[in-house]
Each structure stands twice: as structure tokens, then as C-alpha cells.
């Protein structure tokens, strides 16, 4: 589920994909929306 959401985020906002992935790596059990 989280992976699918990440893919959707990358497709919708590629410029935020890097931030999302970086934050997700640090906080896996936390939805890194506002990093």
C-alpha cells in the first residue's frame, strides 16, 4: 500500500518524489507528507 502510494506521488509530483523517498527512508513507519 505504501509503495503504491509512493509511486502515485512520484507520478503526480516528480519534483517532490526525491523528498518523499528521502523522508520515507528515515521515517518508514511515518507518512512523510510534511517533512
PDB file of N, CA, C and O in Angstrom:
ATOM      1  N   UNK A   1       0.847  -1.202   0.000  1.00  0.00           N
ATOM      2  CA  UNK A   1       0.000   0.000   0.000  1.00  0.00           C
ATOM      3  C   UNK A   1       0.883   1.253   0.000  1.00  0.00           C
ATOM      4  O   UNK A   1       0.685   2.169  -0.798  1.00  0.00           O
ATOM      5  N   UNK A   2       1.850   1.272   0.902  1.00  0.00           N
ATOM      6  CA  UNK A   2       2.710   2.458   0.984  1.00  0.00           C
ATOM      7  C   UNK A   2       3.511   2.606  -0.307  1.00  0.00           C
ATOM      8  O   UNK A   2       3.699   3.715  -0.807  1.00  0.00           O
ATOM      9  N   UNK A   3       3.981   1.480  -0.842  1.00  0.00           N
ATOM     10  CA  UNK A   3       4.782   1.564  -2.079  1.00  0.00           C
ATOM     11  C   UNK A   3       3.937   2.111  -3.215  1.00  0.00           C
ATOM     12  O   UNK A   3       4.396   2.944  -3.997  1.00  0.00           O
ATOM     13  N   UNK A   4       2.696   1.637  -3.303  1.00  0.00           N
ATOM     14  CA  UNK A   4       1.820   2.138  -4.371  1.00  0.00           C
ATOM     15  C   UNK A   4       1.607   3.638  -4.217  1.00  0.00           C
ATOM     16  O   UNK A   4       1.622   4.387  -5.193  1.00  0.00           O
ATOM     17  N   UNK A   5       1.408   4.061  -2.972  1.00  0.00           N
ATOM     18  CA  UNK A   5       1.186   5.494  -2.745  1.00  0.00           C
ATOM     19  C   UNK A   5       2.428   6.282  -3.162  1.00  0.00           C
ATOM     20  O   UNK A   5       2.325   7.364  -3.739  1.00  0.00           O
ATOM     21  N   UNK A   6       3.580   5.732  -2.867  1.00  0.00           N
ATOM     22  CA  UNK A   6       4.816   6.431  -3.229  1.00  0.00           C
ATOM     23  C   UNK A   6       4.904   6.569  -4.750  1.00  0.00           C
ATOM     24  O   UNK A   6       5.273   7.623  -5.268  1.00  0.00           O
ATOM     25  N   UNK A   7       4.560   5.490  -5.454  1.00  0.00           N
ATOM     26  CA  UNK A   7       4.592   5.552  -6.916  1.00  0.00           C
ATOM     27  C   UNK A   7       3.634   6.622  -7.416  1.00  0.00           C
ATOM     28  O   UNK A   7       3.966   7.388  -8.321  1.00  0.00           O
ATOM     29  N   UNK A   8       2.452   6.674  -6.826  1.00  0.00           N
ATOM     30  CA  UNK A   8       1.476   7.691  -7.241  1.00  0.00           C
ATOM     31  C   UNK A   8       2.043   9.080  -6.989  1.00  0.00           C
ATOM     32  O   UNK A   8       1.887   9.981  -7.813  1.00  0.00           O
ATOM     33  N   UNK A   9       2.695   9.249  -5.855  1.00  0.00           N
ATOM     34  CA  UNK A   9       3.278  10.568  -5.544  1.00  0.00           C
ATOM     35  C   UNK A   9       4.336  10.915  -6.583  1.00  0.00           C
ATOM     36  O   UNK A   9       4.405  12.052  -7.049  1.00  0.00           O
ATOM     37  N   UNK A  10       5.155   9.941  -6.941  1.00  0.00           N
ATOM     38  CA  UNK A  10       6.215  10.206  -7.923  1.00  0.00           C
ATOM     39  C   UNK A  10       5.605  10.602  -9.262  1.00  0.00           C
ATOM     40  O   UNK A  10       6.082  11.520  -9.929  1.00  0.00           O
ATOM     41  N   UNK A  11       4.538   9.895  -9.647  1.00  0.00           N
ATOM     42  CA  UNK A  11       3.903  10.212 -10.931  1.00  0.00           C
ATOM     43  C   UNK A  11       3.217  11.574 -10.875  1.00  0.00           C
ATOM     44  O   UNK A  11       3.219  12.320 -11.853  1.00  0.00           O
ATOM     45  N   UNK A  12       2.635  11.887  -9.730  1.00  0.00           N
ATOM     46  CA  UNK A  12       1.891  13.155  -9.622  1.00  0.00           C
ATOM     47  C   UNK A  12       2.850  14.307  -9.377  1.00  0.00           C
ATOM     48  O   UNK A  12       2.678  15.384  -9.947  1.00  0.00           O
ATOM     49  N   UNK A  13       3.846  14.101  -8.546  1.00  0.00           N
ATOM     50  CA  UNK A  13       4.793  15.184  -8.236  1.00  0.00           C
ATOM     51  C   UNK A  13       6.223  14.654  -8.281  1.00  0.00           C
ATOM     52  O   UNK A  13       6.776  14.285  -7.245  1.00  0.00           O
ATOM     53  N   UNK A  14       6.819  14.613  -9.450  1.00  0.00           N
ATOM     54  CA  UNK A  14       8.193  14.107  -9.586  1.00  0.00           C
ATOM     55  C   UNK A  14       9.209  14.979  -8.855  1.00  0.00           C
ATOM     56  O   UNK A  14      10.244  14.487  -8.406  1.00  0.00           O
ATOM     57  N   UNK A  15       8.917  16.265  -8.736  1.00  0.00           N
ATOM     58  CA  UNK A  15       9.859  17.154  -8.052  1.00  0.00           C
ATOM     59  C   UNK A  15       9.818  16.930  -6.543  1.00  0.00           C
ATOM     60  O   UNK A  15      10.740  17.328  -5.831  1.00  0.00           O
ATOM     61  N   UNK A  16       8.754  16.296  -6.053  1.00  0.00           N
ATOM     62  CA  UNK A  16       8.657  16.024  -4.615  1.00  0.00           C
ATOM     63  C   UNK A  16       9.013  14.567  -4.334  1.00  0.00           C
ATOM     64  O   UNK A  16       9.150  14.164  -3.179  1.00  0.00           O
ATOM     65  N   UNK A  17       9.162  13.783  -5.400  1.00  0.00           N
ATOM     66  CA  UNK A  17       9.453  12.359  -5.221  1.00  0.00           C
ATOM     67  C   UNK A  17      10.762  12.184  -4.453  1.00  0.00           C
ATOM     68  O   UNK A  17      10.855  11.339  -3.562  1.00  0.00           O
ATOM     69  N   UNK A  18      11.762  12.974  -4.795  1.00  0.00           N
ATOM     70  CA  UNK A  18      13.049  12.845  -4.108  1.00  0.00           C
ATOM     71  C   UNK A  18      12.884  13.094  -2.612  1.00  0.00           C
ATOM     72  O   UNK A  18      13.388  12.327  -1.791  1.00  0.00           O
ATOM     73  N   UNK A  19      12.182  14.158  -2.263  1.00  0.00           N
ATOM     74  CA  UNK A  19      11.979  14.473  -0.838  1.00  0.00           C
ATOM     75  C   UNK A  19      11.196  13.343  -0.176  1.00  0.00           C
ATOM     76  O   UNK A  19      11.532  12.901   0.923  1.00  0.00           O
ATOM     77  N   UNK A  20      10.155  12.886  -0.854  1.00  0.00           N
ATOM     78  CA  UNK A  20       9.309  11.840  -0.271  1.00  0.00           C
ATOM     79  C   UNK A  20      10.146  10.590  -0.012  1.00  0.00           C
ATOM     80  O   UNK A  20      10.072  10.003   1.067  1.00  0.00           O
ATOM     81  N   UNK A  21      10.930  10.189  -0.988  1.00  0.00           N
ATOM     82  CA  UNK A  21      11.740   8.978  -0.832  1.00  0.00           C
ATOM     83  C   UNK A  21      12.757   9.174   0.285  1.00  0.00           C
ATOM     84  O   UNK A  21      12.953   8.280   1.108  1.00  0.00           O
ATOM     85  N   UNK A  22      13.399  10.327   0.321  1.00  0.00           N
ATOM     86  CA  UNK A  22      14.413  10.586   1.347  1.00  0.00           C
ATOM     87  C   UNK A  22      13.790  10.546   2.741  1.00  0.00           C
ATOM     88  O   UNK A  22      14.323   9.923   3.659  1.00  0.00           O
ATOM     89  N   UNK A  23      12.653  11.221   2.879  1.00  0.00           N
ATOM     90  CA  UNK A  23      11.984  11.251   4.183  1.00  0.00           C
ATOM     91  C   UNK A  23      11.437   9.862   4.515  1.00  0.00           C
ATOM     92  O   UNK A  23      11.495   9.427   5.664  1.00  0.00           O
ATOM     93  N   UNK A  24      10.913   9.178   3.515  1.00  0.00           N
ATOM     94  CA  UNK A  24      10.341   7.855   3.765  1.00  0.00           C
ATOM     95  C   UNK A  24      11.436   6.913   4.271  1.00  0.00           C
ATOM     96  O   UNK A  24      11.179   6.062   5.122  1.00  0.00           O
ATOM     97  N   UNK A  25      12.634   7.064   3.755  1.00  0.00           N
ATOM     98  CA  UNK A  25      13.729   6.207   4.189  1.00  0.00           C
ATOM     99  C   UNK A  25      14.036   6.424   5.665  1.00  0.00           C
ATOM    100  O   UNK A  25      14.397   5.485   6.374  1.00  0.00           O
ATOM    101  N   UNK A  26      13.891   7.657   6.123  1.00  0.00           N
ATOM    102  CA  UNK A  26      14.174   7.951   7.533  1.00  0.00           C
ATOM    103  C   UNK A  26      12.989   7.541   8.403  1.00  0.00           C
ATOM    104  O   UNK A  26      13.169   6.958   9.473  1.00  0.00           O
ATOM    105  N   UNK A  27      11.794   7.844   7.945  1.00  0.00           N
ATOM    106  CA  UNK A  27      10.594   7.513   8.733  1.00  0.00           C
ATOM    107  C   UNK A  27       9.722   6.543   7.934  1.00  0.00           C
ATOM    108  O   UNK A  27       8.800   6.957   7.230  1.00  0.00           O
ATOM    109  N   UNK A  28      10.022   5.269   8.052  1.00  0.00           N
ATOM    110  CA  UNK A  28       9.255   4.287   7.286  1.00  0.00           C
ATOM    111  C   UNK A  28       7.875   4.093   7.902  1.00  0.00           C
ATOM    112  O   UNK A  28       6.892   3.921   7.182  1.00  0.00           O
ATOM    113  N   UNK A  29       7.796   4.120   9.223  1.00  0.00           N
ATOM    114  CA  UNK A  29       6.515   3.881   9.890  1.00  0.00           C
ATOM    115  C   UNK A  29       5.743   5.187  10.040  1.00  0.00           C
ATOM    116  O   UNK A  29       4.729   5.235  10.736  1.00  0.00           O
ATOM    117  N   UNK A  30       6.220   6.240   9.391  1.00  0.00           N
ATOM    118  CA  UNK A  30       5.511   7.529   9.471  1.00  0.00           C
ATOM    119  C   UNK A  30       5.267   8.057   8.070  1.00  0.00           C
ATOM    120  O   UNK A  30       6.168   8.044   7.231  1.00  0.00           O
ATOM    121  N   UNK A  31       4.073   8.514   7.817  1.00  0.00           N
ATOM    122  CA  UNK A  31       3.769   9.053   6.488  1.00  0.00           C
ATOM    123  C   UNK A  31       4.487  10.394   6.323  1.00  0.00           C
ATOM    124  O   UNK A  31       4.037  11.414   6.845  1.00  0.00           O
ATOM    125  N   UNK A  32       5.594  10.384   5.601  1.00  0.00           N
ATOM    126  CA  UNK A  32       6.380  11.610   5.439  1.00  0.00           C
ATOM    127  C   UNK A  32       5.701  12.543   4.447  1.00  0.00           C
ATOM    128  O   UNK A  32       6.153  12.688   3.311  1.00  0.00           O
ATOM    129  N   UNK A  33       4.630  13.164   4.873  1.00  0.00           N
ATOM    130  CA  UNK A  33       3.941  14.119   3.996  1.00  0.00           C
ATOM    131  C   UNK A  33       4.527  15.506   4.204  1.00  0.00           C
ATOM    132  O   UNK A  33       4.859  16.195   3.239  1.00  0.00           O
ATOM    133  N   UNK A  34       4.654  15.917   5.458  1.00  0.00           N
ATOM    134  CA  UNK A  34       5.216  17.237   5.759  1.00  0.00           C
ATOM    135  C   UNK A  34       6.592  17.034   6.372  1.00  0.00           C
ATOM    136  O   UNK A  34       6.741  17.058   7.594  1.00  0.00           O
ATOM    137  N   UNK A  35       7.587  16.837   5.537  1.00  0.00           N
ATOM    138  CA  UNK A  35       8.942  16.584   6.028  1.00  0.00           C
ATOM    139  C   UNK A  35       9.660  17.920   6.202  1.00  0.00           C
ATOM    140  O   UNK A  35      10.822  17.947   6.609  1.00  0.00           O
TER     141      UNK A  35
END
